[in-house]
Amino acid sequence: MKLTIVGGGGFRVPQIVEALSHRPGDQLDVSELCLFDTSAERLRVMIHVLDQLPIVRKPRITATADLTEAVTGADFVFSAIRVAGTEGRVRDELIPLSHGIIGQETVGPGGYAYAMRTIPAALDLAHLVSERAPNAWVINFTNPAGIITQAMRQILGKRVIGICDTPIGLVRRAARTLGHREAELDYDYIGLNHLGWLRSVTASGKELLPRLLDTPELLSQMEEARLIGPQWVRALGMIPNEYLFYYYRNREAVAQIAAEEKTRGQFLSDQQNAFYRAALAEPTRAAELWDAAHREREETYMAEAREVAGDGAREEDDLEGGYQEVALDLMAALSGGPSARMILGVSNTEASTGSGRRIIPALPDDAIIEVPCCVDTDGPVPAPVAPLDGAELGLVTQVKACETMVIDAVTTKNRELAWKAIALHPLVDSASAARQILDEYCEAIAEVAAVFE
């Protein structure tokens, strides 16, 4: 089996290889791991890191700067691309922040700028997969995952699936806190990428979520509750995805990010550039250098949220898991291994359900949402979930409308539509500021400007 990683010089690639090495060969037999990247230097560093990892069972690893070669004959394609690199992320975050609006990689204007310059590359990849590897499954890591998956589905249909480790991480924390294994629980989760809620957790038909919400000692073990505030989580009656911090505590988030010496994007850009430079200078230490940088990255994840919450360092248990585990669970189920249950980015009327009914009736058929799914060789089948209503439905509807506008703005080269998408996001409080933000993105990021030329 051939697995291709598009963005194969990226920082997280070793995590995938490490996780892959722990999978039984009879469940997931990857004979070739092909790494594609536009940067020869980053590819070279990753090859050094992978060669030095203390792993016995590795697939044959190849590297190429030719995307057609990388995709041809692939059984699975992991899409993990970052157009304009970490420098683009820095601008994504700083530009809205200068207008007093949230500066974050996937939430609000920053996520939309990232999407605008990424959609053309994602569509090119989708076309190439349809021509050179028509039976391949594409597992999309690329952020903002909901928007990119929705755009790629225009070409590949259900054979592209969006993944994120945040929802399943929430479920696993709840299971651990309640003294259960994830497999012992049924759960109800619904929303969009980085915008969802865990609304029910049951074991043998008994609802456990109220006990978790009403017991301070248990609720304090949930990272999401510590970040967002346990009183507010109890008031909601459900546990939000950690990215709801930027919505529920937006004022504090903007103030904290603005007060930091560096944004998250600046920190990661400096850290990763330093890592790649050091690994090129001392290739025999590449794995050692990567391990140290990776640890620091995970420990500082959402540091601004913990600063606001006074939460201190991350718990050791919260450092576990990651995109790679979700992707490989999905890959194993799709390729004939054990069926799996996981939260995935799928369409609002996933074709394999056969019902044709919308999971969230207020959203279009092709809207990508995140819900629990059962997965086998035919693909994901969404599990039944309770209706989404109230304020949560309103928020999801507004954000999804803006996400769809971003896709339409890029595919039609309509700059005014891009302005509307930014202006109508619930965390943007001024259409005039939104226009300035878009203009500054086009001035500062050539790949965004190119979309509308």
Secondary structure in CASP SS format (residue, H / E / C, confidence):
PFRMAT SS
TARGET T0000
AUTHOR 0000-0000-0000
METHOD secondary structure of the structure
MODEL  1
M C 1.00
K E 1.00
L E 1.00
T E 1.00
I E 1.00
V E 1.00
G C 1.00
G C 1.00
G C 1.00
G C 1.00
F C 1.00
R C 1.00
V H 1.00
P H 1.00
Q H 1.00
I H 1.00
V H 1.00
E H 1.00
A H 1.00
L H 1.00
S H 1.00
H C 1.00
R C 1.00
P C 1.00
G C 1.00
D C 1.00
Q C 1.00
L C 1.00
D C 1.00
V C 1.00
S C 1.00
E E 1.00
L E 1.00
C E 1.00
L E 1.00
F E 1.00
D C 1.00
T C 1.00
S C 1.00
A H 1.00
E H 1.00
R H 1.00
L H 1.00
R H 1.00
V H 1.00
M H 1.00
I H 1.00
H H 1.00
V H 1.00
L H 1.00
D H 1.00
Q H 1.00
L C 1.00
P C 1.00
I C 1.00
V C 1.00
R C 1.00
K C 1.00
P C 1.00
R E 1.00
I E 1.00
T E 1.00
A E 1.00
T E 1.00
A C 1.00
D C 1.00
L H 1.00
T H 1.00
E H 1.00
A H 1.00
V H 1.00
T C 1.00
G C 1.00
A C 1.00
D C 1.00
F E 1.00
V E 1.00
F E 1.00
S E 1.00
A C 1.00
I C 1.00
R C 1.00
V C 1.00
A C 1.00
G H 1.00
T H 1.00
E H 1.00
G H 1.00
R H 1.00
V H 1.00
R H 1.00
D H 1.00
E H 1.00
L H 1.00
I H 1.00
P H 1.00
L H 1.00
S C 1.00
H C 1.00
G C 1.00
I C 1.00
I C 1.00
G C 1.00
Q C 1.00
E C 1.00
T C 1.00
V C 1.00
G C 1.00
P H 1.00
G H 1.00
G H 1.00
Y H 1.00
A H 1.00
Y H 1.00
A H 1.00
M H 1.00
R H 1.00
T H 1.00
I H 1.00
P H 1.00
A H 1.00
A H 1.00
L H 1.00
D H 1.00
L H 1.00
A H 1.00
H H 1.00
L H 1.00
V H 1.00
S H 1.00
E H 1.00
R H 1.00
A C 1.00
P C 1.00
N C 1.00
A C 1.00
W E 1.00
V E 1.00
I E 1.00
N E 1.00
F C 1.00
T C 1.00
N C 1.00
P C 1.00
A H 1.00
G H 1.00
I H 1.00
I H 1.00
T H 1.00
Q H 1.00
A H 1.00
M H 1.00
R H 1.00
Q H 1.00
I H 1.00
L H 1.00
G H 1.00
K H 1.00
R H 1.00
V E 1.00
I E 1.00
G E 1.00
I C 1.00
C C 1.00
D H 1.00
T H 1.00
P H 1.00
I H 1.00
G H 1.00
L H 1.00
V H 1.00
R H 1.00
R H 1.00
A H 1.00
A H 1.00
R H 1.00
T H 1.00
L C 1.00
G C 1.00
H C 1.00
R C 1.00
E H 1.00
A H 1.00
E H 1.00
L C 1.00
D E 1.00
Y E 1.00
D E 1.00
Y E 1.00
I E 1.00
G E 1.00
L E 1.00
N C 1.00
H C 1.00
L E 1.00
G E 1.00
W E 1.00
L E 1.00
R E 1.00
S E 1.00
V E 1.00
T E 1.00
A E 1.00
S C 1.00
G C 1.00
K E 1.00
E E 1.00
L C 1.00
L H 1.00
P H 1.00
R H 1.00
L H 1.00
L H 1.00
D H 1.00
T C 1.00
P H 1.00
E H 1.00
L H 1.00
L H 1.00
S C 1.00
Q C 1.00
M C 1.00
E H 1.00
E H 1.00
A H 1.00
R H 1.00
L H 1.00
I H 1.00
G C 1.00
P H 1.00
Q H 1.00
W H 1.00
V H 1.00
R H 1.00
A H 1.00
L H 1.00
G C 1.00
M C 1.00
I E 1.00
P E 1.00
N C 1.00
E H 1.00
Y H 1.00
L H 1.00
F H 1.00
Y H 1.00
Y H 1.00
Y H 1.00
R C 1.00
N H 1.00
R H 1.00
E H 1.00
A H 1.00
V H 1.00
A H 1.00
Q H 1.00
I H 1.00
A H 1.00
A H 1.00
E C 1.00
E C 1.00
K C 1.00
T C 1.00
R H 1.00
G H 1.00
Q H 1.00
F H 1.00
L H 1.00
S H 1.00
D H 1.00
Q H 1.00
Q H 1.00
N H 1.00
A H 1.00
F H 1.00
Y H 1.00
R H 1.00
A H 1.00
A H 1.00
L H 1.00
A H 1.00
E C 1.00
P H 1.00
T H 1.00
R H 1.00
A H 1.00
A H 1.00
E H 1.00
L H 1.00
W H 1.00
D H 1.00
A H 1.00
A H 1.00
H H 1.00
R H 1.00
E H 1.00
R H 1.00
E H 1.00
E H 1.00
T C 1.00
Y C 1.00
M C 1.00
A H 1.00
E H 1.00
A H 1.00
R H 1.00
E H 1.00
V H 1.00
A H 1.00
G C 1.00
D C 1.00
G C 1.00
A C 1.00
R C 1.00
E C 1.00
E H 1.00
D H 1.00
D H 1.00
L H 1.00
E C 1.00
G C 1.00
G C 1.00
Y H 1.00
Q H 1.00
E H 1.00
V H 1.00
A H 1.00
L H 1.00
D H 1.00
L H 1.00
M H 1.00
A H 1.00
A H 1.00
L H 1.00
S C 1.00
G C 1.00
G C 1.00
P C 1.00
S C 1.00
A E 1.00
R E 1.00
M E 1.00
I E 1.00
L E 1.00
G E 1.00
V E 1.00
S E 1.00
N C 1.00
T C 1.00
E C 1.00
A H 1.00
S H 1.00
T H 1.00
G C 1.00
S C 1.00
G C 1.00
R C 1.00
R C 1.00
I C 1.00
I C 1.00
P C 1.00
A C 1.00
L C 1.00
P C 1.00
D C 1.00
D C 1.00
A C 1.00
I E 1.00
I E 1.00
E E 1.00
V E 1.00
P E 1.00
C E 1.00
C E 1.00
V E 1.00
D E 1.00
T C 1.00
D C 1.00
G E 1.00
P E 1.00
V E 1.00
P E 1.00
A C 1.00
P C 1.00
V C 1.00
A C 1.00
P C 1.00
L C 1.00
D C 1.00
G H 1.00
A H 1.00
E H 1.00
L H 1.00
G H 1.00
L H 1.00
V H 1.00
T H 1.00
Q H 1.00
V H 1.00
K H 1.00
A H 1.00
C H 1.00
E H 1.00
T H 1.00
M H 1.00
V H 1.00
I H 1.00
D H 1.00
A H 1.00
V H 1.00
T H 1.00
T H 1.00
K C 1.00
N C 1.00
R H 1.00
E H 1.00
L H 1.00
A H 1.00
W H 1.00
K H 1.00
A H 1.00
I H 1.00
A H 1.00
L C 1.00
H C 1.00
P C 1.00
L C 1.00
V C 1.00
D C 1.00
S C 1.00
A H 1.00
S H 1.00
A H 1.00
A H 1.00
R H 1.00
Q H 1.00
I H 1.00
L H 1.00
D H 1.00
E H 1.00
Y H 1.00
C H 1.00
E H 1.00
A H 1.00
I C 1.00
A H 1.00
E H 1.00
V H 1.00
A H 1.00
A H 1.00
V H 1.00
F C 1.00
E C 1.00
END
